[in-house]
Each structure stands twice: as C-alpha cells, then as structure tokens.
Amino acid sequence: MIYSVGPISGAHINPAVTLGLAAVGRFPWREVPWYVVAQFAGGVLGALGIVLVLGPAAATVGNLGATSLAPATGCLQGTAIEALEACVLMWIIMGAAVEAETSSPLAGLIIGLTVGGIIVMTAGPTGSSFNPARTFGP
C-alpha cells in the first residue's frame, strides 16, 4: 500500500499515524478530519469486502475480521499493548520515511516488515489491530 498509494496520499491508512504526524508538525491539521473520515470509511469497506469475498458466513463465523482480546488479556493490558504497537509503528515511520536524514527508498518495505513483526508478536493477546479504523470497520 505504501508504494501504490504513497505518492497520492502519503499512504495514511491508520488514523494513529495521521494524528502522530500532525502532532509533530509533519502533516497539516486542517487535513486530519478528512483523512480520519476516509480511514474509518475504508475500515468499513474492508469489512464489507470480507463479506463480498467470503459470503455471509464471514459475519457470523469470522466476525468480519474483527480483532478481540484473548481471554487472559484484560482491557487495560490490551489497550497498553495496542498503544505500544502504534508507538513502535510511528517510530519506524518517522525514521524510515519522514525524517530526511534517515529516510530510505526502502521505507515501504521496512514499515511493512515492522507491521508484520508486530502482528506476529502480539496477535495472540489483542489481534494486533493497532489501527483504530481497522478495529472500527468490522
């Protein structure tokens, strides 16, 4: 996604990233509401896409791809894990793609591998959404 839509929108598919970039002055606040609305709409369309591909059972069997906490994971612990995931993602985005001194043409790959690594490490306790729009969609 970073390489395909990055030149158009900066590949903002996560409201946490949009807000993080605005907070550090790397994205205009006036554009944040539009991006966040589009991101949440994208989350809903993604959930509807699951139904389109997998059929009505996707809503009952797969819960539209919704993430959920593991039985042993409390709400506070899950929230802390998800917040830490988003923080790590922002840290990598800032270093690999935003800061001129450290940005790389491989930023999309670096960010994608980071997302994959985060998911591998934390999918068990929280489902590894670390994207409010992705959590909202289903």
A tleap script that builds the chain and sets N, CA, C and O, in Angstrom:
source leaprc.protein.ff14SB
mol = sequence {
  NMET ILE TYR SER VAL GLY PRO ILE SER GLY
  ALA HIE ILE ASN PRO ALA VAL THR LEU GLY
  LEU ALA ALA VAL GLY ARG PHE PRO TRP ARG
  GLU VAL PRO TRP TYR VAL VAL ALA GLN PHE
  ALA GLY GLY VAL LEU GLY ALA LEU GLY ILE
  VAL LEU VAL LEU GLY PRO ALA ALA ALA THR
  VAL GLY ASN LEU GLY ALA THR SER LEU ALA
  PRO ALA THR GLY CYS LEU GLN GLY THR ALA
  ILE GLU ALA LEU GLU ALA CYS VAL LEU MET
  TRP ILE ILE MET GLY ALA ALA VAL GLU ALA
  GLU THR SER SER PRO LEU ALA GLY LEU ILE
  ILE GLY LEU THR VAL GLY GLY ILE ILE VAL
  MET THR ALA GLY PRO THR GLY SER SER PHE
  ASN PRO ALA ARG THR PHE GLY CPRO
}
set mol.1.N position { 0.820 -1.200 0.000 }
set mol.1.CA position { 0.000 0.000 0.000 }
set mol.1.C position { 0.864 1.264 0.000 }
set mol.1.O position { 0.511 2.263 -0.628 }
set mol.2.N position { 1.968 1.217 0.690 }
set mol.2.CA position { 2.827 2.395 0.766 }
set mol.2.C position { 3.342 2.782 -0.620 }
set mol.2.O position { 3.341 3.960 -0.978 }
set mol.3.N position { 3.774 1.807 -1.387 }
set mol.3.CA position { 4.305 2.104 -2.711 }
set mol.3.C position { 3.204 2.444 -3.708 }
set mol.3.O position { 3.437 3.220 -4.635 }
set mol.4.N position { 2.008 1.879 -3.539 }
set mol.4.CA position { 0.951 2.127 -4.520 }
set mol.4.C position { 0.207 3.436 -4.278 }
set mol.4.O position { -0.073 4.159 -5.234 }
set mol.5.N position { -0.118 3.758 -3.042 }
set mol.5.CA position { -0.876 4.987 -2.784 }
set mol.5.C position { -0.064 6.055 -2.058 }
set mol.5.O position { -0.543 7.168 -1.841 }
set mol.6.N position { 1.161 5.711 -1.686 }
set mol.6.CA position { 2.016 6.687 -1.009 }
set mol.6.C position { 2.173 7.998 -1.742 }
set mol.6.O position { 2.060 9.059 -1.127 }
set mol.7.N position { 2.435 7.960 -3.055 }
set mol.7.CA position { 2.585 9.226 -3.787 }
set mol.7.C position { 1.299 10.059 -3.843 }
set mol.7.O position { 1.356 11.270 -4.060 }
set mol.8.N position { 0.153 9.424 -3.651 }
set mol.8.CA position { -1.130 10.129 -3.719 }
set mol.8.C position { -1.516 10.716 -2.370 }
set mol.8.O position { -1.847 11.898 -2.271 }
set mol.9.N position { -1.473 9.884 -1.327 }
set mol.9.CA position { -1.991 10.304 -0.021 }
set mol.9.C position { -0.983 10.204 1.106 }
set mol.9.O position { -1.315 10.511 2.251 }
set mol.10.N position { 0.226 9.787 0.817 }
set mol.10.CA position { 1.185 9.538 1.880 }
set mol.10.C position { 0.964 8.181 2.533 }
set mol.10.O position { 1.605 7.858 3.533 }
set mol.11.N position { 0.060 7.389 1.973 }
set mol.11.CA position { -0.281 6.047 2.484 }
set mol.11.C position { -0.799 6.100 3.912 }
set mol.11.O position { -0.512 5.216 4.720 }
set mol.12.N position { -1.556 7.129 4.213 }
set mol.12.CA position { -2.165 7.217 5.540 }
set mol.12.C position { -3.358 6.279 5.580 }
set mol.12.O position { -4.441 6.637 5.117 }
set mol.13.N position { -3.179 5.090 6.124 }
set mol.13.CA position { -4.300 4.166 6.270 }
set mol.13.C position { -4.621 3.941 7.745 }
set mol.13.O position { -5.491 3.136 8.077 }
set mol.14.N position { -3.933 4.638 8.614 }
set mol.14.CA position { -4.105 4.480 10.049 }
set mol.14.C position { -4.265 5.866 10.681 }
set mol.14.O position { -3.362 6.698 10.591 }
set mol.15.N position { -5.420 6.116 11.323 }
set mol.15.CA position { -5.615 7.420 11.966 }
set mol.15.C position { -4.558 7.728 13.026 }
set mol.15.O position { -4.224 8.894 13.237 }
set mol.16.N position { -4.032 6.713 13.688 }
set mol.16.CA position { -2.989 6.957 14.688 }
set mol.16.C position { -1.751 7.556 14.036 }
set mol.16.O position { -1.083 8.408 14.624 }
set mol.17.N position { -1.447 7.112 12.826 }
set mol.17.CA position { -0.293 7.652 12.100 }
set mol.17.C position { -0.587 9.083 11.659 }
set mol.17.O position { 0.263 9.963 11.795 }
set mol.18.N position { -1.774 9.313 11.138 }
set mol.18.CA position { -2.157 10.663 10.718 }
set mol.18.C position { -2.066 11.637 11.888 }
set mol.18.O position { -1.500 12.722 11.750 }
set mol.19.N position { -2.616 11.259 13.031 }
set mol.19.CA position { -2.569 12.128 14.217 }
set mol.19.C position { -1.136 12.300 14.716 }
set mol.19.O position { -0.742 13.392 15.127 }
set mol.20.N position { -0.362 11.221 14.679 }
set mol.20.CA position { 1.040 11.313 15.096 }
set mol.20.C position { 1.833 12.263 14.227 }
set mol.20.O position { 2.611 13.072 14.733 }
set mol.21.N position { 1.641 12.171 12.916 }
set mol.21.CA position { 2.355 13.065 12.001 }
set mol.21.C position { 1.910 14.520 12.184 }
set mol.21.O position { 2.729 15.436 12.115 }
set mol.22.N position { 0.619 14.727 12.417 }
set mol.22.CA position { 0.128 16.092 12.661 }
set mol.22.C position { 0.700 16.632 13.976 }
set mol.22.O position { 1.052 17.808 14.068 }
set mol.23.N position { 0.790 15.773 14.982 }
set mol.23.CA position { 1.290 16.200 16.292 }
set mol.23.C position { 2.739 16.669 16.236 }
set mol.23.O position { 3.140 17.537 17.012 }
set mol.24.N position { 3.528 16.098 15.321 }
set mol.24.CA position { 4.932 16.515 15.216 }
set mol.24.C position { 5.144 17.527 14.084 }
set mol.24.O position { 6.280 17.820 13.711 }
set mol.25.N position { 4.056 18.051 13.550 }
set mol.25.CA position { 4.151 19.092 12.533 }
set mol.25.C position { 4.501 18.606 11.137 }
set mol.25.O position { 4.937 19.403 10.306 }
set mol.26.N position { 4.322 17.326 10.856 }
set mol.26.CA position { 4.654 16.770 9.535 }
set mol.26.C position { 3.434 16.541 8.665 }
set mol.26.O position { 3.550 16.000 7.565 }
set mol.27.N position { 2.245 16.952 9.149 }
set mol.27.CA position { 1.008 16.825 8.385 }
set mol.27.C position { 0.083 17.945 8.836 }
set mol.27.O position { -0.036 18.196 10.036 }
set mol.28.N position { -0.575 18.625 7.898 }
set mol.28.CA position { -1.419 19.767 8.285 }
set mol.28.C position { -2.680 19.345 9.038 }
set mol.28.O position { -3.416 18.462 8.598 }
set mol.29.N position { -2.912 19.984 10.168 }
set mol.29.CA position { -4.085 19.671 10.988 }
set mol.29.C position { -5.390 19.857 10.219 }
set mol.29.O position { -6.358 19.142 10.475 }
set mol.30.N position { -5.435 20.801 9.285 }
set mol.30.CA position { -6.676 21.057 8.553 }
set mol.30.C position { -7.096 19.854 7.712 }
set mol.30.O position { -8.275 19.719 7.386 }
set mol.31.N position { -6.163 18.985 7.356 }
set mol.31.CA position { -6.477 17.802 6.555 }
set mol.31.C position { -6.791 16.565 7.395 }
set mol.31.O position { -7.299 15.573 6.872 }
set mol.32.N position { -6.494 16.618 8.687 }
set mol.32.CA position { -6.682 15.451 9.556 }
set mol.32.C position { -8.124 14.947 9.553 }
set mol.32.O position { -8.331 13.745 9.385 }
set mol.33.N position { -9.141 15.815 9.732 }
set mol.33.CA position { -10.516 15.273 9.767 }
set mol.33.C position { -10.895 14.512 8.501 }
set mol.33.O position { -11.551 13.473 8.577 }
set mol.34.N position { -10.491 15.015 7.346 }
set mol.34.CA position { -10.826 14.344 6.083 }
set mol.34.C position { -10.154 12.985 5.980 }
set mol.34.O position { -10.762 12.007 5.546 }
set mol.35.N position { -8.921 12.940 6.377 }
set mol.35.CA position { -8.188 11.677 6.332 }
set mol.35.C position { -8.803 10.661 7.293 }
set mol.35.O position { -8.980 9.495 6.940 }
set mol.36.N position { -9.127 11.107 8.506 }
set mol.36.CA position { -9.683 10.194 9.505 }
set mol.36.C position { -11.045 9.656 9.045 }
set mol.36.O position { -11.322 8.468 9.210 }
set mol.37.N position { -11.880 10.500 8.483 }
set mol.37.CA position { -13.161 10.032 7.950 }
set mol.37.C position { -12.932 9.004 6.848 }
set mol.37.O position { -13.589 7.963 6.822 }
set mol.38.N position { -12.015 9.288 5.948 }
set mol.38.CA position { -11.719 8.346 4.860 }
set mol.38.C position { -11.154 7.039 5.402 }
set mol.38.O position { -11.475 5.970 4.884 }
set mol.39.N position { -10.326 7.106 6.426 }
set mol.39.CA position { -9.741 5.901 7.005 }
set mol.39.C position { -10.810 5.027 7.654 }
set mol.39.O position { -10.798 3.807 7.488 }
set mol.40.N position { -11.733 5.642 8.393 }
set mol.40.CA position { -12.806 4.870 9.014 }
set mol.40.C position { -13.751 4.304 7.957 }
set mol.40.O position { -14.234 3.180 8.098 }
set mol.41.N position { -14.015 5.063 6.913 }
set mol.41.CA position { -14.831 4.538 5.805 }
set mol.41.C position { -14.116 3.364 5.146 }
set mol.41.O position { -14.756 2.378 4.780 }
set mol.42.N position { -12.806 3.458 4.994 }
set mol.42.CA position { -12.032 2.360 4.442 }
set mol.42.C position { -12.100 1.118 5.311 }
set mol.42.O position { -12.140 0.001 4.796 }
set mol.43.N position { -12.113 1.301 6.624 }
set mol.43.CA position { -12.254 0.163 7.542 }
set mol.43.C position { -13.580 -0.547 7.359 }
set mol.43.O position { -13.645 -1.776 7.369 }
set mol.44.N position { -14.647 0.239 7.190 }
set mol.44.CA position { -15.986 -0.338 6.961 }
set mol.44.C position { -16.017 -1.040 5.603 }
set mol.44.O position { -16.529 -2.154 5.490 }
set mol.45.N position { -15.474 -0.392 4.580 }
set mol.45.CA position { -15.450 -1.022 3.253 }
set mol.45.C position { -14.628 -2.307 3.259 }
set mol.45.O position { -14.963 -3.263 2.560 }
set mol.46.N position { -13.567 -2.331 4.035 }
set mol.46.CA position { -12.763 -3.544 4.154 }
set mol.46.C position { -13.567 -4.686 4.763 }
set mol.46.O position { -13.484 -5.824 4.300 }
set mol.47.N position { -14.341 -4.385 5.795 }
set mol.47.CA position { -15.194 -5.406 6.418 }
set mol.47.C position { -16.261 -5.881 5.439 }
set mol.47.O position { -16.564 -7.072 5.380 }
set mol.48.N position { -16.831 -4.958 4.674 }
set mol.48.CA position { -17.814 -5.355 3.654 }
set mol.48.C position { -17.156 -6.184 2.557 }
set mol.48.O position { -17.782 -7.087 2.001 }
set mol.49.N position { -15.909 -5.886 2.246 }
set mol.49.CA position { -15.167 -6.672 1.269 }
set mol.49.C position { -14.977 -8.108 1.719 }
set mol.49.O position { -14.970 -9.026 0.899 }
set mol.50.N position { -14.825 -8.301 3.017 }
set mol.50.CA position { -14.710 -9.665 3.553 }
set mol.50.C position { -15.992 -10.443 3.277 }
set mol.50.O position { -15.945 -11.617 2.909 }
set mol.51.N position { -17.137 -9.787 3.455 }
set mol.51.CA position { -18.420 -10.444 3.162 }
set mol.51.C position { -18.531 -10.732 1.671 }
set mol.51.O position { -18.996 -11.801 1.274 }
set mol.52.N position { -18.108 -9.791 0.854 }
set mol.52.CA position { -18.170 -9.977 -0.594 }
set mol.52.C position { -17.339 -11.184 -1.033 }
set mol.52.O position { -17.766 -11.959 -1.888 }
set mol.53.N position { -16.168 -11.335 -0.451 }
set mol.53.CA position { -15.276 -12.426 -0.838 }
set mol.53.C position { -15.676 -13.756 -0.197 }
set mol.53.O position { -15.668 -14.792 -0.862 }
set mol.54.N position { -16.021 -13.732 1.079 }
set mol.54.CA position { -16.250 -14.979 1.812 }
set mol.54.C position { -17.725 -15.331 2.007 }
set mol.54.O position { -18.049 -16.442 2.424 }
set mol.55.N position { -18.612 -14.390 1.706 }
set mol.55.CA position { -20.034 -14.662 1.856 }
set mol.55.C position { -20.559 -14.299 3.235 }
set mol.55.O position { -19.798 -13.860 4.096 }
set mol.56.N position { -21.862 -14.480 3.448 }
set mol.56.CA position { -22.495 -14.078 4.710 }
set mol.56.C position { -21.913 -14.748 5.953 }
set mol.56.O position { -21.959 -14.177 7.042 }
set mol.57.N position { -21.369 -15.948 5.799 }
set mol.57.CA position { -20.795 -16.622 6.962 }
set mol.57.C position { -19.628 -15.836 7.556 }
set mol.57.O position { -19.282 -16.026 8.722 }
set mol.58.N position { -19.024 -14.963 6.766 }
set mol.58.CA position { -17.906 -14.155 7.268 }
set mol.58.C position { -18.338 -13.296 8.450 }
set mol.58.O position { -17.531 -12.992 9.329 }
set mol.59.N position { -19.607 -12.907 8.473 }
set mol.59.CA position { -20.101 -12.068 9.566 }
set mol.59.C position { -20.297 -12.877 10.842 }
set mol.59.O position { -20.044 -12.376 11.938 }
set mol.60.N position { -20.743 -14.116 10.712 }
set mol.60.CA position { -21.020 -14.911 11.904 }
set mol.60.C position { -19.836 -15.773 12.320 }
set mol.60.O position { -19.526 -15.866 13.508 }
set mol.61.N position { -19.176 -16.401 11.362 }
set mol.61.CA position { -18.053 -17.279 11.681 }
set mol.61.C position { -16.779 -16.472 11.925 }
set mol.61.O position { -16.076 -16.691 12.912 }
set mol.62.N position { -16.492 -15.551 11.032 }
set mol.62.CA position { -15.245 -14.784 11.131 }
set mol.62.C position { -15.392 -13.422 11.766 }
set mol.62.O position { -14.403 -12.704 11.910 }
set mol.63.N position { -16.610 -13.041 12.153 }
set mol.63.CA position { -16.852 -11.747 12.806 }
set mol.63.C position { -16.295 -10.589 11.977 }
set mol.63.O position { -15.831 -9.591 12.528 }
set mol.64.N position { -16.345 -10.728 10.663 }
set mol.64.CA position { -15.872 -9.711 9.711 }
set mol.64.C position { -14.405 -9.343 9.884 }
set mol.64.O position { -13.976 -8.263 9.479 }
set mol.65.N position { -13.646 -10.239 10.481 }
set mol.65.CA position { -12.228 -9.959 10.685 }
set mol.65.C position { -11.940 -9.090 11.891 }
set mol.65.O position { -10.840 -8.554 12.028 }
set mol.66.N position { -12.928 -8.947 12.768 }
set mol.66.CA position { -12.740 -8.102 13.950 }
set mol.66.C position { -11.672 -8.688 14.866 }
set mol.66.O position { -11.559 -9.905 15.010 }
set mol.67.N position { -10.907 -7.822 15.468 }
set mol.67.CA position { -9.920 -8.262 16.454 }
set mol.67.C position { -10.592 -8.312 17.816 }
set mol.67.O position { -11.577 -7.615 18.059 }
set mol.68.N position { -10.057 -9.133 18.695 }
set mol.68.CA position { -10.608 -9.220 20.053 }
set mol.68.C position { -9.491 -9.605 21.015 }
set mol.68.O position { -8.452 -10.132 20.617 }
set mol.69.N position { -9.731 -9.331 22.264 }
set mol.69.CA position { -8.746 -9.658 23.284 }
set mol.69.C position { -8.821 -11.145 23.616 }
set mol.69.O position { -9.901 -11.736 23.628 }
set mol.70.N position { -7.674 -11.734 23.880 }
set mol.70.CA position { -7.626 -13.122 24.335 }
set mol.70.C position { -8.257 -13.196 25.723 }
set mol.70.O position { -8.270 -12.199 26.446 }
set mol.71.N position { -8.772 -14.343 26.100 }
set mol.71.CA position { -9.408 -14.469 27.420 }
set mol.71.C position { -8.502 -14.046 28.577 }
set mol.71.O position { -8.988 -13.515 29.576 }
set mol.72.N position { -7.214 -14.270 28.458 }
set mol.72.CA position { -6.287 -13.917 29.542 }
set mol.72.C position { -5.809 -12.464 29.476 }
set mol.72.O position { -5.040 -12.033 30.336 }
set mol.73.N position { -6.250 -11.707 28.473 }
set mol.73.CA position { -5.798 -10.325 28.306 }
set mol.73.C position { -6.892 -9.374 28.784 }
set mol.73.O position { -7.999 -9.370 28.247 }
set mol.74.N position { -6.577 -8.578 29.785 }
set mol.74.CA position { -7.525 -7.595 30.291 }
set mol.74.C position { -7.592 -6.370 29.384 }
set mol.74.O position { -6.739 -6.173 28.519 }
set mol.75.N position { -8.610 -5.559 29.596 }
set mol.75.CA position { -8.829 -4.365 28.768 }
set mol.75.C position { -7.661 -3.378 28.885 }
set mol.75.O position { -7.194 -2.846 27.878 }
set mol.76.N position { -7.200 -3.138 30.092 }
set mol.76.CA position { -6.086 -2.205 30.292 }
set mol.76.C position { -4.811 -2.746 29.645 }
set mol.76.O position { -4.082 -2.001 28.990 }
set mol.77.N position { -4.544 -4.028 29.828 }
set mol.77.CA position { -3.366 -4.643 29.220 }
set mol.77.C position { -3.466 -4.599 27.695 }
set mol.77.O position { -2.489 -4.275 27.020 }
set mol.78.N position { -4.631 -4.921 27.152 }
set mol.78.CA position { -4.833 -4.879 25.702 }
set mol.78.C position { -4.650 -3.481 25.140 }
set mol.78.O position { -4.044 -3.302 24.084 }
set mol.79.N position { -5.179 -2.490 25.852 }
set mol.79.CA position { -5.032 -1.100 25.418 }
set mol.79.C position { -3.560 -0.692 25.430 }
set mol.79.O position { -3.089 -0.015 24.515 }
set mol.80.N position { -2.845 -1.102 26.460 }
set mol.80.CA position { -1.417 -0.771 26.542 }
set mol.80.C position { -0.633 -1.438 25.406 }
set mol.80.O position { 0.258 -0.819 24.822 }
set mol.81.N position { -0.958 -2.688 25.093 }
set mol.81.CA position { -0.277 -3.394 24.006 }
set mol.81.C position { -0.545 -2.692 22.677 }
set mol.81.O position { 0.382 -2.453 21.903 }
set mol.82.N position { -1.809 -2.360 22.411 }
set mol.82.CA position { -2.164 -1.694 21.160 }
set mol.82.C position { -1.495 -0.321 21.054 }
set mol.82.O position { -1.028 0.060 19.980 }
set mol.83.N position { -1.446 0.418 22.158 }
set mol.83.CA position { -0.789 1.730 22.153 }
set mol.83.C position { 0.702 1.585 21.879 }
set mol.83.O position { 1.279 2.375 21.132 }
set mol.84.N position { 1.325 0.583 22.480 }
set mol.84.CA position { 2.743 0.341 22.251 }
set mol.84.C position { 2.993 -0.040 20.791 }
set mol.84.O position { 3.979 0.401 20.201 }
set mol.85.N position { 2.117 -0.847 20.205 }
set mol.85.CA position { 2.235 -1.211 18.792 }
set mol.85.C position { 2.211 0.033 17.905 }
set mol.85.O position { 3.043 0.187 17.011 }
set mol.86.N position { 1.246 0.917 18.165 }
set mol.86.CA position { 1.127 2.149 17.372 }
set mol.86.C position { 2.355 3.034 17.563 }
set mol.86.O position { 2.810 3.682 16.621 }
set mol.87.N position { 2.890 3.062 18.779 }
set mol.87.CA position { 4.087 3.860 19.059 }
set mol.87.C position { 5.287 3.321 18.278 }
set mol.87.O position { 6.037 4.093 17.679 }
set mol.88.N position { 5.468 2.010 18.286 }
set mol.88.CA position { 6.572 1.411 17.534 }
set mol.88.C position { 6.404 1.707 16.045 }
set mol.88.O position { 7.369 2.061 15.368 }
set mol.89.N position { 5.181 1.562 15.536 }
set mol.89.CA position { 4.925 1.850 14.123 }
set mol.89.C position { 5.288 3.298 13.790 }
set mol.89.O position { 5.952 3.549 12.785 }
set mol.90.N position { 4.865 4.245 14.613 }
set mol.90.CA position { 5.186 5.661 14.366 }
set mol.90.C position { 6.691 5.899 14.416 }
set mol.90.O position { 7.224 6.655 13.604 }
set mol.91.N position { 7.364 5.278 15.337 }
set mol.91.CA position { 8.808 5.420 15.477 }
set mol.91.C position { 9.504 4.982 14.198 }
set mol.91.O position { 10.403 5.667 13.710 }
set mol.92.N position { 9.092 3.841 13.653 }
set mol.92.CA position { 9.693 3.327 12.423 }
set mol.92.C position { 9.335 4.227 11.239 }
set mol.92.O position { 10.192 4.516 10.404 }
set mol.93.N position { 8.091 4.670 11.159 }
set mol.93.CA position { 7.671 5.559 10.063 }
set mol.93.C position { 8.488 6.847 10.087 }
set mol.93.O position { 8.952 7.317 9.049 }
set mol.94.N position { 8.657 7.410 11.273 }
set mol.94.CA position { 9.426 8.656 11.372 }
set mol.94.C position { 10.865 8.443 10.899 }
set mol.94.O position { 11.406 9.276 10.172 }
set mol.95.N position { 11.482 7.343 11.302 }
set mol.95.CA position { 12.867 7.101 10.937 }
set mol.95.C position { 13.058 6.667 9.492 }
set mol.95.O position { 14.020 7.069 8.838 }
set mol.96.N position { 12.137 5.845 8.997 }
set mol.96.CA position { 12.321 5.276 7.659 }
set mol.96.C position { 11.768 6.139 6.540 }
set mol.96.O position { 12.254 6.069 5.411 }
set mol.97.N position { 10.754 6.956 6.834 }
set mol.97.CA position { 10.074 7.659 5.745 }
set mol.97.C position { 9.962 9.165 5.918 }
set mol.97.O position { 9.836 9.882 4.926 }
set mol.98.N position { 10.005 9.659 7.133 }
set mol.98.CA position { 9.686 11.078 7.343 }
set mol.98.C position { 10.927 11.946 7.526 }
set mol.98.O position { 11.069 12.968 6.856 }
set mol.99.N position { 11.808 11.556 8.410 }
set mol.99.CA position { 12.992 12.357 8.692 }
set mol.99.C position { 13.965 12.290 7.524 }
set mol.99.O position { 14.381 11.202 7.126 }
set mol.100.N position { 14.327 13.427 6.979 }
set mol.100.CA position { 15.176 13.488 5.788 }
set mol.100.C position { 16.525 12.802 5.992 }
set mol.100.O position { 17.046 12.179 5.067 }
set mol.101.N position { 17.092 12.911 7.188 }
set mol.101.CA position { 18.419 12.344 7.427 }
set mol.101.C position { 18.424 10.817 7.389 }
set mol.101.O position { 19.445 10.208 7.071 }
set mol.102.N position { 17.290 10.198 7.710 }
set mol.102.CA position { 17.260 8.739 7.806 }
set mol.102.C position { 16.280 8.083 6.841 }
set mol.102.O position { 16.174 6.857 6.818 }
set mol.103.N position { 15.565 8.871 6.046 }
set mol.103.CA position { 14.563 8.277 5.153 }
set mol.103.C position { 15.249 7.407 4.101 }
set mol.103.O position { 16.398 7.634 3.723 }
set mol.104.N position { 14.501 6.407 3.646 }
set mol.104.CA position { 15.081 5.421 2.740 }
set mol.104.C position { 14.096 5.081 1.630 }
set mol.104.O position { 12.886 5.091 1.856 }
set mol.105.N position { 14.599 4.779 0.427 }
set mol.105.CA position { 13.709 4.303 -0.627 }
set mol.105.C position { 13.075 2.954 -0.272 }
set mol.105.O position { 12.092 2.539 -0.886 }
set mol.106.N position { 13.643 2.287 0.716 }
set mol.106.CA position { 13.096 1.016 1.181 }
set mol.106.C position { 12.105 1.192 2.328 }
set mol.106.O position { 11.747 0.221 2.995 }
set mol.107.N position { 11.658 2.434 2.561 }
set mol.107.CA position { 10.773 2.723 3.690 }
set mol.107.C position { 9.524 1.850 3.683 }
set mol.107.O position { 9.119 1.350 4.732 }
set mol.108.N position { 8.916 1.661 2.534 }
set mol.108.CA position { 7.714 0.835 2.465 }
set mol.108.C position { 7.973 -0.586 2.922 }
set mol.108.O position { 7.162 -1.170 3.642 }
set mol.109.N position { 9.088 -1.139 2.510 }
set mol.109.CA position { 9.460 -2.489 2.919 }
set mol.109.C position { 9.750 -2.541 4.420 }
set mol.109.O position { 9.308 -3.455 5.115 }
set mol.110.N position { 10.487 -1.562 4.904 }
set mol.110.CA position { 10.833 -1.502 6.328 }
set mol.110.C position { 9.566 -1.399 7.172 }
set mol.110.O position { 9.420 -2.109 8.167 }
set mol.111.N position { 8.661 -0.527 6.781 }
set mol.111.CA position { 7.415 -0.343 7.528 }
set mol.111.C position { 6.560 -1.611 7.444 }
set mol.111.O position { 6.001 -2.051 8.449 }
set mol.112.N position { 6.461 -2.192 6.257 }
set mol.112.CA position { 5.679 -3.417 6.101 }
set mol.112.C position { 6.220 -4.565 6.931 }
set mol.112.O position { 5.449 -5.301 7.545 }
set mol.113.N position { 7.543 -4.729 6.959 }
set mol.113.CA position { 8.133 -5.781 7.782 }
set mol.113.C position { 7.910 -5.508 9.270 }
set mol.113.O position { 7.727 -6.438 10.056 }
set mol.114.N position { 7.926 -4.240 9.648 }
set mol.114.CA position { 7.647 -3.886 11.039 }
set mol.114.C position { 6.216 -4.255 11.400 }
set mol.114.O position { 5.967 -4.835 12.457 }
set mol.115.N position { 5.277 -3.918 10.523 }
set mol.115.CA position { 3.876 -4.271 10.767 }
set mol.115.C position { 3.747 -5.792 10.908 }
set mol.115.O position { 3.089 -6.276 11.829 }
set mol.116.N position { 4.368 -6.535 10.008 }
set mol.116.CA position { 4.323 -7.988 10.093 }
set mol.116.C position { 4.913 -8.504 11.391 }
set mol.116.O position { 4.348 -9.402 12.015 }
set mol.117.N position { 6.030 -7.955 11.801 }
set mol.117.CA position { 6.666 -8.359 13.058 }
set mol.117.C position { 5.795 -8.062 14.263 }
set mol.117.O position { 5.693 -8.878 15.179 }
set mol.118.N position { 5.169 -6.901 14.265 }
set mol.118.CA position { 4.274 -6.540 15.370 }
set mol.118.C position { 3.116 -7.535 15.437 }
set mol.118.O position { 2.742 -7.990 16.518 }
set mol.119.N position { 2.562 -7.864 14.295 }
set mol.119.CA position { 1.433 -8.803 14.264 }
set mol.119.C position { 1.860 -10.173 14.797 }
set mol.119.O position { 1.141 -10.780 15.592 }
set mol.120.N position { 3.012 -10.655 14.369 }
set mol.120.CA position { 3.492 -11.958 14.832 }
set mol.120.C position { 3.648 -11.965 16.354 }
set mol.120.O position { 3.313 -12.950 17.013 }
set mol.121.N position { 4.153 -10.869 16.903 }
set mol.121.CA position { 4.412 -10.821 18.343 }
set mol.121.C position { 3.164 -10.616 19.191 }
set mol.121.O position { 3.120 -11.082 20.329 }
set mol.122.N position { 2.146 -9.931 18.669 }
set mol.122.CA position { 1.042 -9.539 19.549 }
set mol.122.C position { -0.345 -9.973 19.074 }
set mol.122.O position { -1.344 -9.584 19.679 }
set mol.123.N position { -0.428 -10.761 18.017 }
set mol.123.CA position { -1.746 -11.197 17.544 }
set mol.123.C position { -2.472 -12.022 18.594 }
set mol.123.O position { -3.694 -11.933 18.708 }
set mol.124.N position { -1.751 -12.813 19.353 }
set mol.124.CA position { -2.379 -13.650 20.382 }
set mol.124.C position { -3.157 -12.871 21.417 }
set mol.124.O position { -4.342 -13.143 21.612 }
set mol.125.N position { -2.546 -11.921 22.087 }
set mol.125.CA position { -3.279 -11.224 23.153 }
set mol.125.C position { -4.317 -10.213 22.662 }
set mol.125.O position { -5.330 -10.021 23.333 }
set mol.126.N position { -4.102 -9.563 21.517 }
set mol.126.CA position { -5.015 -8.474 21.121 }
set mol.126.C position { -5.574 -8.580 19.707 }
set mol.126.O position { -6.513 -7.858 19.372 }
set mol.127.N position { -5.041 -9.435 18.892 }
set mol.127.CA position { -5.436 -9.463 17.485 }
set mol.127.C position { -4.640 -8.492 16.645 }
set mol.127.O position { -4.802 -8.460 15.425 }
set mol.128.N position { -3.795 -7.710 17.254 }
set mol.128.CA position { -2.875 -6.784 16.581 }
set mol.128.C position { -3.523 -5.863 15.557 }
set mol.128.O position { -3.159 -5.887 14.381 }
set mol.129.N position { -4.455 -5.074 15.983 }
set mol.129.CA position { -5.048 -4.116 15.056 }
set mol.129.C position { -4.144 -2.893 14.917 }
set mol.129.O position { -3.789 -2.508 13.803 }
set mol.130.N position { -3.783 -2.302 16.006 }
set mol.130.CA position { -3.053 -1.031 16.137 }
set mol.130.C position { -3.448 -0.003 15.092 }
set mol.130.O position { -2.639 0.826 14.674 }
set mol.131.N position { -4.707 -0.073 14.678 }
set mol.131.CA position { -5.282 0.875 13.727 }
set mol.131.C position { -6.739 1.061 14.121 }
set mol.131.O position { -7.550 0.159 13.913 }
set mol.132.N position { -7.089 2.212 14.686 }
set mol.132.CA position { -8.471 2.426 15.116 }
set mol.132.C position { -9.503 2.231 14.004 }
set mol.132.O position { -10.603 1.743 14.265 }
set mol.133.N position { -9.168 2.599 12.791 }
set mol.133.CA position { -10.097 2.428 11.666 }
set mol.133.C position { -10.293 0.953 11.343 }
set mol.133.O position { -11.397 0.534 10.997 }
set mol.134.N position { -9.239 0.175 11.451 }
set mol.134.CA position { -9.324 -1.258 11.194 }
set mol.134.C position { -10.148 -1.937 12.293 }
set mol.134.O position { -10.880 -2.886 12.013 }
set mol.135.N position { -10.037 -1.469 13.527 }
set mol.135.CA position { -10.821 -2.018 14.614 }
set mol.135.C position { -12.290 -1.633 14.461 }
set mol.135.O position { -13.176 -2.452 14.704 }
set mol.136.N position { -12.546 -0.411 14.065 }
set mol.136.CA position { -13.913 0.097 13.910 }
set mol.136.C position { -14.659 -0.578 12.765 }
set mol.136.O position { -15.844 -0.885 12.895 }
set mol.137.N position { -13.984 -0.811 11.654 }
set mol.137.CA position { -14.624 -1.335 10.443 }
set mol.137.C position { -15.524 -2.524 10.631 }
set mol.137.O position { -16.694 -2.471 10.253 }
set mol.138.N position { -15.017 -3.603 11.206 }
set mol.138.CA position { -15.876 -4.777 11.401 }
set mol.138.C position { -17.010 -4.538 12.376 }
set mol.138.O position { -17.806 -5.441 12.630 }
savepdb mol mol.pdb
quit
